[in-house]
Amino acid sequence: MLDFEAILSLNKIFENWYINDVKQEHQTIPTMAYRLEASDIVAEKIKISVVFK
């Protein structure tokens, strides 16, 4: 298990957070805290991304 926290610059406007291309519901602020689980790993990788407006 791994805790992940990301903090975006406040001067950027973003739309949503994604983990392995799955939109994370209720993640609409510029910080994201997420507890990574073994099931999040796909082909020995995890993809965490954010889409900006």
C-alpha positions as CSV (number, residue, x, y, z in Angstrom):
1,M,0.0,0.0,0.0
2,L,1.3,3.5,-0.9
3,D,-0.3,6.9,-0.1
4,F,-0.1,9.3,-2.9
5,E,-0.8,13.1,-2.7
6,A,-0.6,15.5,-5.6
7,I,-0.9,19.3,-5.4
8,L,-1.5,21.3,-8.5
9,S,-0.6,24.9,-9.1
10,L,-3.5,27.2,-8.1
11,N,-3.1,29.2,-11.4
12,K,-4.2,26.1,-13.5
13,I,-7.8,25.2,-14.1
14,F,-8.3,21.5,-14.2
15,E,-11.2,19.2,-15.1
16,N,-10.7,15.8,-13.5
17,W,-8.2,13.3,-12.0
18,Y,-7.8,9.9,-13.6
19,I,-6.2,6.7,-12.3
20,N,-5.4,4.1,-15.1
21,D,-7.7,6.2,-17.3
22,V,-10.7,5.9,-14.9
23,K,-12.2,9.2,-13.9
24,Q,-12.1,9.7,-10.2
25,E,-15.5,10.8,-8.9
26,H,-15.6,13.7,-6.5
27,Q,-12.0,14.8,-7.2
28,T,-12.7,18.4,-8.2
29,I,-10.1,20.3,-6.2
30,P,-6.5,20.9,-7.1
31,T,-5.2,18.4,-4.5
32,M,-5.7,14.7,-4.6
33,A,-5.0,12.1,-1.9
34,Y,-5.2,8.5,-2.9
35,R,-4.2,5.2,-1.3
36,L,-2.7,3.0,-4.0
37,E,-3.6,-0.7,-3.7
38,A,-2.0,-3.7,-5.5
39,S,-5.1,-3.9,-7.7
40,D,-4.3,-0.5,-9.1
41,I,-1.1,-1.8,-10.7
42,V,-1.5,-2.9,-14.4
43,A,1.5,-4.4,-16.2
44,E,3.7,-3.3,-13.3
45,K,2.6,0.3,-13.7
46,I,0.1,2.8,-12.5
47,K,-1.0,5.8,-14.5
48,I,-2.1,8.9,-12.6
49,S,-3.2,11.8,-14.7
50,V,-5.1,15.1,-14.6
51,V,-6.9,16.9,-17.4
52,F,-6.8,20.6,-17.6
53,K,-9.5,22.8,-19.0
